[in-house]
Amino acid sequence: MVSFLLVMALALLAVWTPWHVRAFAAFKAQRESGAGRRAFFRRWVGSSLVLFGGGTLAALALLGRLPDLVTPPTEIVLPGKIATQAGSLAWPTWVAASLLAGMVAITAIAGAARDRRHGRSQNRRLPSIFGDVEYLLPRDGGERLWAIVLAMNAGITEEAAFRLLLPLLITLASGDAGLGIAGAALLFGLSHLYLGWRGVTATALSGVALSLIYAAADSLLIPIAVHAAVDGLGLLVLPILAGRRPVSGRAP
């Protein structure tokens, strides 16, 4: 059953990832906020709810492991768990959370500094360590609501899939918890191929940090909250603080 579920999960990711790349390419061509962009947001939320949310629940139910949503599986042994058993819960959680928040903040601040130094227009698209994420920046009040939905949805469904289910399946299939965590982080990065290879790299590294948070906190709720907060921060708050505007249409 474990091998079957793992193969099914990999097959679904192999189908979903290129579909999302194509859909995001069409989304980037939308020059103004409108029905096309809103339809993309709806499809994104719906597909991830079904694939990552519903798929995770179904797989855990088939394995008889639904309680793992509340109590992390003992098969996944991480350095953070050793620290937790030693009574040092706080430091790895805050270090990992700070690394994630710092990565986003540095991107925004560096972009603003580049603007001032070179006299660039705020409408000029700037390189980002997260790839093409600027195209997701909200363009009106309605899209800001969608950004909140996207952040919350990603935090819940992606953490359930990539911090719990996939590490568990890979660990049970291989007998190696380290491989389970590393493999899930890599798959987490590849599932964000629509952001480009910089986005894949940054997301995979974020997956490792979120795994550390999960291990340190011994609860899936903490990485869910951190993931949702970082996504919301990146889409809604930091662009305003850095004086950056969303990209309109294709980059020059």
Phi, psi and chi 1 to 4 in degrees:
 res  aa     phi    psi   chi1   chi2   chi3   chi4
   1 MET       -  -41.1  177.2   61.5   74.2      -
   2 VAL   -61.2  -48.2  169.7      -      -      -
   3 SER   -63.0  -39.7  -62.5      -      -      -
   4 PHE   -62.9  -45.6  170.2   76.0      -      -
   5 LEU   -66.3  -36.6  -70.5  174.7      -      -
   6 LEU   -66.1  -44.5  179.2   57.2      -      -
   7 VAL   -62.4  -41.8  169.8      -      -      -
   8 MET   -62.7  -42.6  -74.5  -64.6  -62.1      -
   9 ALA   -63.1  -43.4      -      -      -      -
  10 LEU   -66.4  -38.0  -65.6  176.2      -      -
  11 ALA   -66.1  -42.2      -      -      -      -
  12 LEU   -64.4  -40.5  -72.6  171.6      -      -
  13 LEU   -63.9  -37.9  -80.3  173.7      -      -
  14 ALA   -66.3  -27.3      -      -      -      -
  15 VAL   -85.1  -45.1  171.7      -      -      -
  16 TRP   -67.2  -39.1 -173.8   85.5      -      -
  17 THR   -63.5  -51.8  -61.1      -      -      -
  18 PRO   -66.6  -31.8   18.6  -29.9      -      -
  19 TRP   -61.0  -42.7  167.8   82.1      -      -
  20 HIS   -69.7  -33.1 -157.4   46.3      -      -
  21 VAL   -61.2  -46.5  169.5      -      -      -
  22 ARG   -66.1  -42.3  -67.6 -169.2  -62.6  -89.2
  23 ALA   -64.7  -38.4      -      -      -      -
  24 PHE   -71.1  -33.6 -169.0   69.9      -      -
  25 ALA   -61.9  -41.5      -      -      -      -
  26 ALA   -68.4  -36.4      -      -      -      -
  27 PHE   -63.0  -39.4  172.0   80.0      -      -
  28 LYS   -63.3  -25.0  -73.1  163.4   60.8  175.8
  29 ALA   -79.7   -9.7      -      -      -      -
  30 GLN   -69.8  116.8  -60.9  -70.7  -32.2      -
  31 ARG   -83.4  -25.1  -63.2 -173.7  177.7  -82.7
  32 GLU  -135.0  158.5  -58.6  -66.9  -20.7      -
  33 SER   -63.7  137.7  179.5      -      -      -
  34 GLY  -179.3 -163.3      -      -      -      -
  35 ALA   -61.8  -36.6      -      -      -      -
  36 GLY   -63.6  -44.8      -      -      -      -
  37 ARG   -67.8  -41.8  -75.8  176.5   61.2   88.0
  38 ARG   -65.4  -36.4  -69.8 -167.4  -65.7  -87.9
  39 ALA   -64.4  -38.9      -      -      -      -
  40 PHE   -62.2  -45.6  173.9   80.3      -      -
  41 PHE   -58.8  -43.6  -71.0  135.5      -      -
  42 ARG   -63.3  -44.7  -73.8 -164.4  -61.8  -89.3
  43 ARG   -64.6  -39.2  -72.9 -165.1  -60.9  -90.6
  44 TRP   -62.5  -50.4 -171.0   -3.3      -      -
  45 VAL   -61.7  -45.1  170.6      -      -      -
  46 GLY   -63.9  -44.9      -      -      -      -
  47 SER   -66.9  -39.0   62.4      -      -      -
  48 SER   -72.4  -33.2   61.7      -      -      -
  49 LEU   -62.0  -43.3  -83.5  174.3      -      -
  50 VAL   -71.3  -50.2  171.4      -      -      -
  51 LEU   -72.2  -57.3  178.4   61.8      -      -
  52 PHE   -82.1  -39.4  -60.3  133.0      -      -
  53 GLY   -78.8  -62.1      -      -      -      -
  54 GLY   -63.9  -40.0      -      -      -      -
  55 GLY   -62.5  -39.7      -      -      -      -
  56 THR   -65.3  -46.3  -64.9      -      -      -
  57 LEU   -61.2  -43.1  -70.6  175.8      -      -
  58 ALA   -64.0  -44.0      -      -      -      -
  59 ALA   -65.5  -44.2      -      -      -      -
  60 LEU   -63.3  -37.5  -69.7  174.7      -      -
  61 ALA   -64.5  -42.9      -      -      -      -
  62 LEU   -63.3  -32.9  -72.5  171.5      -      -
  63 LEU   -83.9   -7.4  -69.7  172.7      -      -
  64 GLY    69.0   31.8      -      -      -      -
  65 ARG  -119.0   23.3  -56.0  -64.7  -64.7 -101.1
  66 LEU   -57.0  -34.1  -77.0  174.7      -      -
  67 PRO   -60.0  -18.1  -26.9   36.7      -      -
  68 ASP   -64.9  -18.1  -71.0  -11.5      -      -
  69 LEU   -63.9  -28.5  -71.4  166.5      -      -
  70 VAL   -99.5  -44.3  177.8      -      -      -
  71 THR  -113.9  112.5  -56.2      -      -      -
  72 PRO   -54.2  142.3  -26.3   35.3      -      -
  73 PRO   -63.7  137.8   20.5  -31.2      -      -
  74 THR   -70.3  -19.0   56.8      -      -      -
  75 GLU   -66.3  -25.8  -69.6   87.7   -8.6      -
  76 ILE   -90.9  100.6  -58.5  177.3      -      -
  77 VAL  -102.4  119.0  178.9      -      -      -
  78 LEU  -123.3  157.4  -69.6  170.7      -      -
  79 PRO   -53.9  -34.5  -27.0   34.9      -      -
  80 GLY   -61.9  -33.0      -      -      -      -
  81 LYS   -67.8  -36.1  -74.8 -170.7  177.5  -67.2
  82 ILE   -63.3  -43.2  -61.5  172.6      -      -
  83 ALA   -62.9  -38.0      -      -      -      -
  84 THR   -64.2  -45.2  -59.8      -      -      -
  85 GLN   -63.4  -27.4  -67.5  166.8   -1.6      -
  86 ALA   -84.2   -0.2      -      -      -      -
  87 GLY    87.2   16.9      -      -      -      -
  88 SER  -114.3   68.0  -57.5      -      -      -
  89 LEU   -77.9  -38.2  172.0   63.0      -      -
  90 ALA   -71.4  -45.9      -      -      -      -
  91 TRP   -64.6  -43.3   73.4  -95.8      -      -
  92 PRO   -67.4  -32.9   20.3  -28.6      -      -
  93 THR   -62.7  -49.3  -59.1      -      -      -
  94 TRP   -72.1  -32.8  -73.0  111.0      -      -
  95 VAL   -63.7  -47.5  165.8      -      -      -
  96 ALA   -65.1  -42.6      -      -      -      -
  97 ALA   -63.1  -40.0      -      -      -      -
  98 SER   -65.6  -37.8  -62.3      -      -      -
  99 LEU   -62.1  -43.6  -74.5  173.6      -      -
 100 LEU   -64.1  -49.5  -81.3  176.2      -      -
 101 ALA   -64.5  -38.4      -      -      -      -
 102 GLY   -64.8  -36.9      -      -      -      -
 103 MET   -61.0  -44.2 -127.6  172.2    6.4      -
 104 VAL   -67.3  -44.7  177.9      -      -      -
 105 ALA   -63.5  -42.3      -      -      -      -
 106 ILE   -61.2  -39.7  -71.6  170.1      -      -
 107 THR   -59.8  -48.7  -57.6      -      -      -
 108 ALA   -66.6  -44.2      -      -      -      -
 109 ILE   -66.2  -42.4  -66.8  169.3      -      -
 110 ALA   -63.3  -38.2      -      -      -      -
 111 GLY   -64.0  -43.1      -      -      -      -
 112 ALA   -63.9  -41.2      -      -      -      -
 113 ALA   -64.6  -37.9      -      -      -      -
 114 ARG   -63.9  -39.7 -131.3 -179.7  -91.0  118.3
 115 ASP   -58.8  -49.0  -90.4   -9.8      -      -
 116 ARG   -64.9  -39.5  -70.2 -166.3  -62.2  -90.1
 117 ARG   -68.5  -37.3 -172.2  165.2   59.2 -111.5
 118 HIS  -106.1    1.2  -61.4  -67.8      -      -
 119 GLY    64.7   33.2      -      -      -      -
 120 ARG   -78.5  152.7  -70.9  173.2  173.2  168.2
 121 SER   -69.1  148.9  165.2      -      -      -
 122 GLN   -65.1  -19.9  -74.3 -177.0  -31.3      -
 123 ASN   -82.8   -7.7  -75.0  -35.0      -      -
 124 ARG   -72.5  129.0  176.1   71.4  177.1  -96.5
 125 ARG   -71.9  134.7 -179.1  173.2  179.3  -96.1
 126 LEU  -110.1  149.6  -62.0  173.6      -      -
 127 PRO   -61.2  149.0  -20.7   32.2      -      -
 128 SER  -136.3  141.6  167.6      -      -      -
 129 ILE   -67.8  -15.5   61.3  170.7      -      -
 130 PHE   -97.8   16.5  -73.2  105.6      -      -
 131 GLY    75.7 -134.7      -      -      -      -
 132 ASP   -88.0   29.5  -73.4  -18.0      -      -
 133 VAL   -64.9  -21.4   72.0      -      -      -
 134 GLU   -60.1  -27.6  -77.2 -167.0   43.4      -
 135 TYR   -66.0  -17.5  -73.2   97.8      -      -
 136 LEU   -87.1   -7.7  -68.7  170.1      -      -
 137 LEU   -60.5  132.8  -62.8 -175.2      -      -
 138 PRO   -61.6  143.5  -19.3   30.8      -      -
 139 ARG  -108.7   -9.8  -61.6  177.8  179.2  177.5
 140 ASP  -157.9 -179.5   56.5   30.7      -      -
 141 GLY   -61.3  -39.2      -      -      -      -
 142 GLY   -62.1  -40.3      -      -      -      -
 143 GLU   -72.0  -27.4  -70.3 -165.3    6.9      -
 144 ARG   -64.7  -37.3  -80.1 -170.0  -75.7  -85.6
 145 LEU   -64.4  -40.8  -69.5  176.4      -      -
 146 TRP   -64.0  -35.6  -87.2  112.6      -      -
 147 ALA   -62.6  -38.7      -      -      -      -
 148 ILE   -65.4  -43.4  -65.2  172.1      -      -
 149 VAL   -62.1  -44.4  172.9      -      -      -
 150 LEU   -60.6  -44.2  -74.3  172.6      -      -
 151 ALA   -63.4  -45.1      -      -      -      -
 152 MET   -67.3  -41.3  -65.7  178.5   62.4      -
 153 ASN   -63.3  -44.5  176.7   70.2      -      -
 154 ALA   -63.1  -43.0      -      -      -      -
 155 GLY   -58.6  -44.3      -      -      -      -
 156 ILE   -76.8  -55.6  -65.0  170.1      -      -
 157 THR   -74.3  -41.0   63.3      -      -      -
 158 GLU   -72.0  -35.5  -68.6 -178.1    5.6      -
 159 GLU   -68.0  -39.5  -70.9  -52.0  -63.5      -
 160 ALA   -61.7  -40.0      -      -      -      -
 161 ALA   -77.9  -46.6      -      -      -      -
 162 PHE   -97.3  -14.4  -68.1   99.3      -      -
 163 ARG  -105.8  -19.3 -120.4   57.3   63.3 -161.9
 164 LEU  -116.6  -65.5  171.8   56.1      -      -
 165 LEU   -64.8  -56.0  177.5   63.4      -      -
 166 LEU   -64.2  -44.5  -76.7  170.5      -      -
 167 PRO   -58.6  -38.3  -24.3   34.3      -      -
 168 LEU   -65.3  -46.9  176.8   61.8      -      -
 169 LEU   -63.0  -44.4  -70.7  176.2      -      -
 170 ILE   -66.5  -39.0  -63.5  172.6      -      -
 171 THR   -65.4  -45.0  -61.8      -      -      -
 172 LEU   -64.7  -36.0  -69.1  175.0      -      -
 173 ALA   -75.5  -34.3      -      -      -      -
 174 SER  -103.5  -21.4   67.1      -      -      -
 175 GLY    77.3   11.8      -      -      -      -
 176 ASP  -126.2  108.3 -171.9  -26.0      -      -
 177 ALA   -65.4  -37.0      -      -      -      -
 178 GLY   -62.0  -41.2      -      -      -      -
 179 LEU   -65.1  -37.5  178.6   61.4      -      -
 180 GLY   -61.5  -44.2      -      -      -      -
 181 ILE   -71.1  -46.1  -65.4  155.5      -      -
 182 ALA   -65.0  -42.4      -      -      -      -
 183 GLY   -63.8  -40.9      -      -      -      -
 184 ALA   -66.8  -37.9      -      -      -      -
 185 ALA   -64.8  -40.2      -      -      -      -
 186 LEU   -64.1  -44.4  176.7   60.2      -      -
 187 LEU   -64.2  -35.8  -68.8  170.8      -      -
 188 PHE   -60.2  -43.6 -177.6   53.7      -      -
 189 GLY   -65.2  -46.2      -      -      -      -
 190 LEU   -65.3  -29.0  -70.4  173.2      -      -
 191 SER   -67.7  -13.7   72.2      -      -      -
 192 HIS  -104.2   29.0  -70.3   72.4      -      -
 193 LEU   -59.8  -25.3 -176.1   60.3      -      -
 194 TYR   -60.6  -19.9   63.6   92.8      -      -
 195 LEU   -86.2   -2.5  -65.6  176.2      -      -
 196 GLY    92.2  172.0      -      -      -      -
 197 TRP   -70.4  -27.8  -73.2  107.1      -      -
 198 ARG   -63.6  -40.3  -76.7  179.2  -59.5  175.7
 199 GLY   -64.7  -39.7      -      -      -      -
 200 VAL   -60.2  -46.6  169.0      -      -      -
 201 THR   -63.3  -48.6  -58.7      -      -      -
 202 ALA   -63.5  -39.2      -      -      -      -
 203 THR   -69.8  -38.9  -55.2      -      -      -
 204 ALA   -62.6  -42.3      -      -      -      -
 205 LEU   -64.9  -37.8  -67.7  174.3      -      -
 206 SER   -62.5  -35.9  -62.5      -      -      -
 207 GLY   -62.4  -39.2      -      -      -      -
 208 VAL   -63.4  -44.1  174.1      -      -      -
 209 ALA   -63.0  -40.7      -      -      -      -
 210 LEU   -67.5  -32.4  -74.7  163.1      -      -
 211 SER   -65.0  -37.9  -67.3      -      -      -
 212 LEU   -64.3  -41.5  175.3   59.4      -      -
 213 ILE   -61.5  -44.3  -67.3  173.0      -      -
 214 TYR   -60.3  -44.6 -178.5   32.3      -      -
 215 ALA   -66.7  -40.9      -      -      -      -
 216 ALA   -69.7  -42.4      -      -      -      -
 217 ALA   -80.4  -21.4      -      -      -      -
 218 ASP    58.8   31.7 -152.4   28.0      -      -
 219 SER  -155.8  136.7  168.9      -      -      -
 220 LEU   -72.3  -20.6 -167.7   60.6      -      -
 221 LEU   -63.0  -34.2  -69.1  176.8      -      -
 222 ILE   -69.8  -51.2  -56.2  -57.5      -      -
 223 PRO   -63.6  -30.9   16.9  -29.7      -      -
 224 ILE   -59.9  -48.3  -75.1  174.2      -      -
 225 ALA   -64.2  -42.3      -      -      -      -
 226 VAL   -65.7  -45.3  171.7      -      -      -
 227 HIS   -59.6  -49.6 -172.0  150.8      -      -
 228 ALA   -63.4  -40.3      -      -      -      -
 229 ALA   -66.7  -42.2      -      -      -      -
 230 VAL   -65.6  -43.0  168.9      -      -      -
 231 ASP   -63.0  -45.0  -78.6    4.4      -      -
 232 GLY   -63.7  -40.3      -      -      -      -
 233 LEU   -61.8  -45.7 -172.9   70.3      -      -
 234 GLY   -67.1  -34.7      -      -      -      -
 235 LEU   -86.3  -30.0  -69.1  174.1      -      -
 236 LEU  -114.2  -38.7  -64.4  170.5      -      -
 237 VAL   -99.1  -54.8  179.0      -      -      -
 238 LEU   -63.1  -37.0  -71.9  178.4      -      -
 239 PRO   -59.0  -35.4  -26.0   36.2      -      -
 240 ILE   -69.0  -44.8  -63.2  173.1      -      -
 241 LEU   -64.2  -34.4  -64.6  178.2      -      -
 242 ALA   -87.6   -2.3      -      -      -      -
 243 GLY    70.7   30.6      -      -      -      -
 244 ARG  -104.0  144.3  -63.3  169.9   72.5  177.2
 245 ARG  -108.8  155.0  -63.4  175.0 -176.7  170.0
 246 PRO   -66.1  150.7   23.4  -33.0      -      -
 247 VAL   -70.2  135.9  175.3      -      -      -
 248 SER  -112.2  116.3  -64.0      -      -      -
 249 GLY    74.0 -162.2      -      -      -      -
 250 ARG   -76.0  149.4  -64.8 -173.8 -178.7  -82.5
 251 ALA   -69.0  147.0      -      -      -      -
 252 PRO   -68.2      -   23.8  -32.1      -      -
